[in-house]
Amino acid sequence: MPSPRVFVTGASRGIGLEIAKKLASERGAHVTIAAKTKEPHPKLSGTIYTAADEIEACGGKATPLVMDVRDEQGVRESIDTAAKAMGGIDVLINNASAISLTDSQRTKMKTYDLMNNINGRGTYLASAAAIPHLIDSGRQGRNPHILTLSPPLAIFRDSEDAMSQFGKATAYAMAKFAMSLCSLGLAGELRGRVAVNALWPYTLINTEALRLIVSEEEQSRSRTSAIVARCAHEMLLRDSKTYTGNFEIDEIFLLKNRLCSPADIDAFAVDRKHSARLLPDLFVPRGTAETISELRESY
């Protein structure tokens, strides 16, 4: 299988960068890092250039591009530039996201607009711009995928559960589930030509962005982004003609497909002594813990 040509939005750090590094180390991927951060952030480490260095240190190739996912012309130009630099695009990873865990009385409309423009609109725009290149990838006999970091729609099966979780941060929930709805629609639109799937962590993931909004104790009860990267890597190996429209939760996917043992998954904990009492992420459907327990017992 040829090395994939990957375009990742918002991956100067965190989960997006971890996925890019995994694809570089396992498959020698050529990755375009498309994000705003060209200068160091005062509170967050990493730029598109340091990210590119890390990817190349893992055995891949990297093309850093300054891009604001809210800028239509900029996104379309970045996609075309990346396709020219890499010789095409096989994988789009919609990772760019903004978060504010505030209720309606504390969420300013500026913040609401930011989250919805980056999360929902940005996912739609980047996907729409990349689709012609992804279809070309399929025509070349490659394995085109769109992977979006967004929550499972299964939460809507239980209205009480959905209300409880949405009520913690309505504006953020609206923005994240817009990404999920985009995945579902594009999966139907591109069925048989480009795989479109979504991935969400079961637990909190200890990124730098998370560390700005949760306590040290909560951080200690999270996992590293390596578990999401492992899952993403395996999902992107699936046949794009048949594996589409899925909303995976990292631990369930890895256990169900016998890709990681329970002990392997426990090793992703930030602090192993808390591996049995980790904090679940937002928007995880009710019953997920029971499903995971069953999978662990039957492994």
C-alpha positions in Angstrom: 0.0 0.0 0.0 1.5 3.4 -1.0 2.3 6.0 1.6 -0.8 8.1 2.1 -1.0 11.8 1.3 -2.7 13.4 4.2 -4.2 16.9 4.8 -4.9 17.7 8.5 -6.6 20.8 9.7 -5.5 22.5 13.0 -2.7 20.0 13.8 0.1 22.2 15.1 -0.4 20.3 18.4 -2.7 17.8 20.2 -4.7 15.0 18.7 -4.3 16.1 15.1 -0.5 16.1 15.4 -0.4 12.8 17.2 -2.4 11.2 14.3 -0.1 12.8 11.8 3.0 11.4 13.6 1.4 7.9 13.8 0.7 7.9 10.0 4.3 9.1 9.4 5.9 6.5 11.6 3.7 3.5 10.5 3.2 4.4 6.8 5.7 7.1 5.9 2.9 9.5 5.2 3.3 12.9 3.5 1.3 15.2 5.7 0.2 18.8 5.1 -0.2 20.6 8.4 -2.8 23.3 7.8 -3.4 25.6 10.8 -3.2 29.3 11.9 -0.3 28.9 14.3 2.8 30.1 12.6 4.1 31.9 15.7 4.3 30.4 19.2 1.0 30.8 21.2 1.4 32.4 24.6 -0.3 29.5 26.4 0.1 26.6 24.0 3.3 25.1 22.6 3.8 24.2 18.9 3.5 25.8 15.5 2.9 24.3 12.0 6.7 24.4 11.6 7.5 22.5 14.8 4.8 20.1 13.9 6.4 19.5 10.5 9.7 18.8 12.2 8.1 16.2 14.5 6.4 14.5 11.6 9.6 14.3 9.6 11.5 13.0 12.7 8.9 10.1 12.7 9.8 9.1 9.1 7.3 11.1 7.1 7.3 14.1 4.9 5.6 17.4 6.0 4.3 20.5 4.3 3.3 23.2 6.7 0.7 25.7 5.4 -0.8 28.7 7.2 -4.5 28.4 6.9 -7.6 29.7 8.7 -10.3 27.1 8.3 -12.9 29.9 8.4 -11.5 31.5 5.2 -13.2 29.9 2.2 -10.7 31.1 -0.4 -7.8 30.3 1.9 -9.0 26.8 2.5 -9.6 26.1 -1.2 -6.1 27.5 -2.1 -4.5 25.4 0.7 -6.1 22.2 -0.4 -5.0 22.8 -4.0 -1.5 23.8 -2.9 -1.2 20.6 -0.8 -2.5 18.4 -3.6 0.2 19.9 -5.9 3.0 19.5 -3.3 2.0 15.9 -2.4 0.9 14.8 -5.8 -2.7 14.4 -4.6 -4.7 13.9 -1.4 -5.7 10.5 -0.1 -6.8 11.4 3.4 -8.5 14.5 4.9 -8.6 14.7 8.7 -11.0 17.3 10.1 -9.3 18.0 13.4 -9.7 21.8 13.8 -12.0 22.6 16.6 -12.8 25.4 19.1 -14.2 24.7 22.5 -16.0 26.7 25.3 -17.7 24.7 28.0 -20.2 27.5 29.0 -23.9 27.7 29.2 -26.2 30.0 27.2 -25.8 32.8 29.8 -22.1 32.8 29.7 -21.4 32.1 26.0 -20.9 35.3 24.1 -22.1 35.3 20.5 -18.6 36.0 19.4 -17.6 32.6 21.0 -20.7 30.9 19.5 -19.8 32.2 16.0 -16.2 31.1 16.5 -17.1 27.5 17.4 -19.6 27.1 14.7 -17.5 28.7 12.0 -14.5 26.5 12.9 -16.2 23.2 13.9 -19.3 22.8 11.6 -18.6 25.2 8.8 -14.9 24.5 8.7 -15.4 20.7 8.5 -17.9 21.2 5.7 -15.7 23.6 3.8 -12.5 21.6 4.1 -14.4 18.5 3.0 -16.0 20.1 0.0 -12.7 21.5 -1.2 -10.9 18.2 -0.8 -13.5 15.9 -2.3 -12.4 16.3 -6.0 -8.9 15.4 -5.0 -10.1 12.4 -2.9 -12.2 11.1 -5.8 -9.1 11.4 -8.0 -7.3 9.3 -5.4 -9.9 6.6 -5.7 -9.6 6.6 -9.5 -5.9 6.1 -9.0 -6.6 2.9 -7.1 -5.7 4.4 -3.7 -7.8 4.4 -0.5 -9.4 7.8 0.0 -10.8 8.7 3.5 -12.3 11.6 5.3 -12.0 11.3 9.1 -13.6 13.8 11.4 -13.0 14.1 15.1 -16.6 14.4 16.3 -19.0 12.6 18.6 -21.3 9.7 17.8 -24.9 10.5 16.8 -26.0 7.5 18.9 -26.4 9.9 21.8 -29.8 10.9 20.3 -31.2 7.5 21.0 -31.7 8.5 24.6 -33.2 12.0 24.9 -32.7 12.2 28.7 -29.0 11.4 28.2 -28.7 13.9 25.3 -30.4 16.7 27.3 -28.1 16.1 30.2 -25.0 16.3 28.2 -26.0 19.1 25.8 -27.1 21.1 28.8 -23.5 21.4 30.0 -22.5 23.4 27.0 -25.2 23.9 24.4 -23.2 26.1 22.0 -20.3 23.7 21.9 -22.6 20.7 21.5 -24.2 22.4 18.5 -20.9 23.1 16.9 -19.5 19.5 17.5 -22.6 17.7 16.3 -22.6 19.8 13.2 -19.3 18.1 12.4 -21.0 14.7 13.0 -24.0 15.6 10.8 -21.5 16.6 8.0 -19.8 13.2 8.3 -23.2 11.4 8.0 -24.3 13.4 5.0 -21.0 13.1 3.1 -20.9 9.4 3.8 -24.1 9.1 1.9 -23.0 11.4 -0.8 -19.7 9.7 -1.4 -20.7 6.1 -0.7 -18.5 3.6 -2.7 -16.0 6.3 -3.7 -14.6 8.0 -0.5 -14.9 6.7 3.0 -16.3 9.2 5.5 -16.1 8.3 9.2 -16.0 10.0 12.6 -13.9 9.2 15.7 -14.4 10.2 19.3 -12.5 9.3 22.5 -14.2 7.4 25.3 -12.2 9.3 28.0 -10.9 12.8 28.3 -7.7 13.2 26.3 -4.8 15.1 28.0 -4.1 17.7 25.3 -2.6 21.1 26.0 -6.0 22.7 25.2 -7.7 20.5 27.8 -5.1 21.4 30.4 -6.3 25.0 30.1 -9.8 24.2 31.2 -9.6 21.3 33.7 -7.9 20.7 37.0 -4.7 18.7 37.5 -6.7 16.0 39.2 -8.9 15.7 36.1 -5.9 15.6 33.9 -4.5 12.7 35.9 -7.7 10.8 35.1 -7.4 11.1 31.3 -5.6 9.3 28.5 -2.9 10.4 26.1 -3.7 11.3 22.5 -1.8 8.2 21.4 -5.0 6.1 21.8 -6.9 8.2 19.4 -4.0 8.1 16.9 -3.8 4.4 17.1 -7.5 4.1 16.4 -7.4 6.6 13.5 -4.5 4.8 11.9 -6.4 1.5 11.9 -9.6 3.1 10.6 -7.7 4.7 7.7 -6.4 1.2 6.7 -10.0 0.0 6.0 -11.4 -0.3 2.5 -12.8 3.1 1.6 -15.4 1.5 -0.7 -17.1 -0.4 2.1 -16.1 1.1 5.4 -18.1 4.3 5.7 -20.7 6.1 7.8 -19.2 4.9 11.1 -19.0 6.8 14.4 -16.3 5.0 16.3 -15.4 5.3 20.0 -11.7 4.6 20.3 -11.7 2.0 23.1 -14.6 0.1 21.6 -13.1 0.0 18.1 -9.7 -1.2 19.4 -11.2 -3.9 21.7 -13.9 -5.1 19.2 -11.3 -5.5 16.4 -8.8 -7.2 18.7 -6.2 -4.4 18.0 -5.4 -3.7 21.6 -5.8 -5.8 24.7 -7.3 -4.2 27.9 -3.8 -4.0 29.3 -2.6 -2.2 26.1 -5.5 0.3 26.5 -4.8 0.8 30.2 -1.2 1.8 29.2 -2.6 4.9 27.4 -3.6 6.4 30.8 -1.8 9.5 31.9 -1.4 8.0 35.3 -1.7 4.2 35.4 -3.0 4.2 39.0 -6.1 5.9 37.7 -6.6 3.6 34.7 -9.8 2.1 36.3 -11.4 5.5 37.2 -10.9 7.7 34.1 -13.2 10.5 33.3 -15.5 9.9 30.3 -15.5 12.6 27.6 -18.6 14.6 26.8 -21.2 13.2 24.4 -20.4 9.5 25.0 -23.7 7.7 24.7 -25.2 6.0 27.8 -24.4 2.4 27.9 -20.9 2.8 26.5 -19.2 1.9 29.8 -21.2 -1.4 29.9 -20.3 -2.2 26.3 -16.6 -1.7 27.1 -16.8 -3.8 30.2 -18.3 -6.7 28.2 -15.6 -6.4 25.6 -12.9 -6.4 28.2 -14.3 -9.5 29.9 -14.6 -11.4 26.6 -11.1 -10.4 25.3 
